[in-house]
Amino acid sequence: MTPAALDVVVPGALATLTGGYGYDRAVIDALRSRGHAVTVHELDGDWPHPDGDARAAAATTLAALPAARRVLIDGLAFGVLPELARAERDRLALIALVHHPLALESGVSDRDARAFERSERRALAAAMQVVTTSPATTRALVADYGVPVPCVATIPPGTDPAPLSLGSFGGATNLLSVATLSRRKGHDVLLNALATLVDRDWRLHCVGSATRDPATAAALHDQTVRLGLEGRVSFDGELGTTALAARWAEADLFVLASRHEGYGMVFDEAIARGLPIVASGAGAVADTVPVAAGRVVPPDDVDALAAALAIWFDDSTARDEWRAGARDARASVRSWRTVGEEFGHLLNTMARPGDARSTGVSA
């Protein structure tokens, strides 16, 4: 069978350094390595808040594609383009890639969340196929958005092989957090938890963009000063491959206090390095972090997060067990090759427009 061709539509630049875009890039590379012809279309605009020009450009992009093409559209755009999806549903084989529902983004007002939910539900009704990156997101779409179980495929991320983290060799504990400085990632919760543990010897490196959500980034800097942590917390911004590898190598513990994750690829990256994890969050976090590799606590619970971190600092037996659990879990981390195989099978076996109905979600 000739590998199916695919058009991939992404909001903004594919090179953007976030987990979602990283998933998109890795899937494209994995499919191309398996012989699939993949064409990428980048959409200008402020997504998921496109103006009229951005919507018109997206419509032009889809209209230019040949009939019956398989078209994968990242959920950051797909969920806010219900009219366009409905207009193209009988001509193109639309595949919605949902990392997590738009309504679950932290900081979204109740009004906007309701609007996102209505819009995404209508858009998903026009998809021939829905792909999620975690069982948690699949459960949410089936239960809350009416996506029929047979029409959704769960294809979790993979991870590139990585060397073991070496740690700090007995000095101050090096805590590493890799995430965009946005409210959903919960850096404010982490700082408040660490402020209760200043009698322990630790340093925190926060790696991630400070420009995508400048207000949150500024608030985190102010919070660090207010808590008296400016000598122990560094905000490193986005790092290149070599500099980031150095941060991973010297880390003792990975920490992330997300309020919600569609999957949390960075947790797999930590496990690939045998690095224990203390995390908080809802969604897929509990599914992603191995039980033996650390501790997951509820989101927005400063006391629970501080208690989990205190176990790391104070209980040498627990530290050894978490390290062993993280190293044992390395063997079960998925490869991007496996992801490519699963995506390729989906593309080669899915129906074409006219051969099957779309998801049939109630709009």
N, C-alpha and C positions, 0 to 999 in steps of 0.2 A: 504494500500500500504506500502510495506517495504521501509523505508527511503533509498535513494540511497547512495551508498558508494562514497567516493571522495578521490583522491590523490591530495595533495597540494604541489606544487614545489615553493620554495622560494629561492631567491639568497642571500646567506649568512645566518646569524643566525636569526631565527624567533624571538628571544628575543631582537633584536635590538630596541632601544628606539626612534623610529620615528613614525609619524602618519601612514605612509603606513604599516609598520610592525604591528603597534597597530591594524589597521583595520584587517589585516590578522589573528592575534591572536584572536581577538574578534569574527570574523566570524567562525573560527574553533571551538571555545568554544560554540558558539550559535548552530552550527550544531550538535555538539556532544550531547548537552543537548536535542536535538530533536531526538536523536537516530541514527543519521548518523554516519557510521564508517568513520573516517577521518584519513588518514595516511599522515604525513608530511615528505617531502624530502628537506633537506637543501643542497644547492649547494655551494661548495667552489669557490673562485675566486673573481676577481675585477669586479663587475657588475655595470654599463652596459658596461664594457670594458674587456670581458673575453678573456683569451689567449687560445691557442690550448688545453691545458690540461683541462681548465674549460669547454670548449665546448665538449670535449670528455667525461668528467664525466657527463655532462648533458645528452648526448646521451645515455650513459650507464644506467642512471637512468630511462629514458623513455622506453628504450628497455626492461628493466626488468619488466615492468608493464604488466598485462594481457590485452589481446585484449578487446576492447570495454569499457575500464575503463573511467570514467569521470575524467579528469585531469585539475585542476585549476593551471595556471602558472602565477605568479606575473609578471606584465609588465616590471619590471626592468630587467628581464631575457628574457621574451617572445619576446620583441621587437627586441632583437639582436640575435635571434635564428631562422631566417626565414627558413634556409635550414633544420634544425631539425624539425621544425613545419610541413613543407611540406612533409618530409619523414614519419611522423607519422600520418598525417591527416586522412588517410583511416583506421587506426588501432585503434586510440584512439579518444575519444570525447574531443577535446582540448577546454578549456575555457581560454580566455585571460582576466586577471584582469588588467585594465588600470587605474591607479590613475591619471596620466596626461601623455601626449605624451612626449617621451624622448627628442624630439627636443626642447621642451619648457623649459628645465632646464636652469636656469641662468648661465652664464659663459661659455656656450658651443659656440665654434667658429661657424661661418656661415658654414664652410665646414663640421664640425662634425654634425651640425644640419641637413644639407641636407642628410648626410649619415644615421643618425638616422631615418629621415623621410622615406627614401627609404626602410631601413631595416624593420621598424615597419609596413609599409604598406604591404610588402611582407609577414611578419609573420601573420598579421591579416587576410590575405587572406586564411590562412590555418586553422583558428579557426572555430570551429563549433558554438561557442557562444562567444560574447564579453560582459564583465561586466565592467561598469564604476562606479565611486563613486560619480559622480555629473552630473547634466544636462549640465553643461558647457563642461565637457569632452566629453559627448555624442555628443553634437553639433559639437565639433571640429572633432571627428572621422568621423561623417557622412559627414560634409562639406569638410574636408581637406584630409581624408584618404579613402574615398569611402566606408565606412562600411554601408551596407544596414540597414535602420531603424529597420526592423523586427529581425535583428540578434544581436542587442545590447540591453542590459538591464541595467537600471540605478538603483543601489542599494546604496543609501547614507549611511554613517556610523550611528551608534547609539551612545548613551552616557550612562554611568553608573550614577545612582542617586548620587547627591552630596549635601552637606550642603551649605547654603548661605555663601558667603564671608562676613566677618565682617568688613574689612577695617581698616584704621589707626586711627579711632576714633578722628579725628580732628588734627592730627599731619601732618607731611609732607605727601603729596600724594604718596602712594605706587603704582608705575607703575610696571606691571608684563608682561614680554614677555617670552613665552615658545616656543622655536624653536632651532633646530640645528644651530650652527654658520656657516652658508653657505651663499653664495652671494644671492641666491634666496630669502632668508628670510629677506633681506633688513635692517639688523641692522645698516648698515652705514647710510642709509637714516634717520632712527629713531634718531641716535645720532646727525646728522646734524640739524634735526628739534629741538631737545631738547636743542641744544647749543644756539638757539635763544630765549630760554625761561628760562634762568638761573636766572631771577629775580623772578620766581615763586618757591614755596617750593615743591620740588619733589625728589623722589629717584626711581631709576630704577633697578630692578632685572632681569637679563637675565638668564633664565634656559635653558640649552641645551648643547649638546656635543660640545666640542672644538677640538676634535680629528679627526673627519671625514673630516674636511677641515681645516687643521692646518694653511694654508696660510691666509685664511679669518679670522680665529680666531686671529692670530697675528696682522693682519692689524687693526682689531677692537680694540684691546688693545692699539695699537699705536695711533689710531684716538681718543680714549677716553682721552689719555694724551695730545695730541695735542690740543684738544678742551677745556682742563682744567676741564674735568668732572670726573676725577678719584675718587673724594670724593663722587660722587653722583650716580655712575654706578657700579654695581657689576656683574661679570660673574661667576655664581654659578656652572657651569658645569651640568652634569646629576645628578639629585637628586633621592633618594629613595622615596618610597611611602609616608612615614611619613613627611619627610622634604618638599616634594613638596606640600603636603596637607597644611602644615603650610604657605607656600608662597601664595597659593590660598586664604587661610583664611584671611590673612592680606592685600590682594590687594584691592585697590580702583578702578583701571581701568586696563583693559587688552589692551596691545598695540602690534601691529605686522605690519611691513611695507613690507610684501611680494611683490615680483615682479610678482609672479604667484603662484596659489594654484590649485591643482586638486580638492580639496574640502576644507580642512582646519579644521580637526577634533577639533583642539584646540579651535576654536571659539565656537563650541557646548559645549565644556567643560567649557568655561567661562560662557556661557548662563545658563548651568546647575547649576551654582553657583550664578546666578543673577548678574553677573558682567558686567558692561557696557564695550563697545569696541570702540577703535579708531584704524582703520586699513587702510592699502592701499593694492592694488594688483589688478591683473586682474584674469581671469579665474573664479573660483567659489566663490570668496570672497564676491562679492555683493549678490550672491544668498544665501550665508550662514549666513551672519550677518543680523539680523533683523533691519529694518529701524529705528524702535523706540528705539533700544538699543544702539545707538551710531552714529558713522560717518565712512563711507568708502570713501577714496579719491583715485585718480589715482596713479598708481605705479611710483616710482622715482620722485615724486613731493614733494620736501622738504617744499616748502612754503605752499602747501595745507595741508600737514600733521601737520605742526606747527600751522596753523590756526585752525585746528580741535582740537588739544590739547589745544590751548588757550581758546577755547570755554569751555572746561572742567574746566580749572583753573579759568576763569573769570566770567562765567555765571551760577549762582547758580540755576536758573530756568531750564536751559538745563541739568545741572547735575541731578537734581531731575527727570526730564523727562526721561533721559537715564537710570537712576537706575530703575524707574518704568517700563520702556519698557523691560529692561533685565529681571526683575523679572516676568513680565507677560509672556515673551517668554519661561520661564522654562517649562510651561505646554505643549508646542508644540515640545519639543526636543524628537527625536525618541529614542526608546529603542533598545538595542541589540537583545532583543527577537523578535522585529519586523523584524530586519535585518535577523535573523535566519529563520524566517518564509518565507521571500521573497526568500532567497537563497535556502531554502529547496524546495519550490515550483518549482523554476527554475530547480534544479537538477532532481526532480522527473518527470518533464514533457518534458525535452529536449530530442532530438533525439539521437540515437546511430549511430556510423559510419555505412554507408550503408543505413541508413533510410532516410537521408537527405543530401543535399549538404552543404558545408561549407559556410562561409560568402559570398564568391564570390567576394571579393574585388579585384579590378584590380591591379595586381602586376606590 
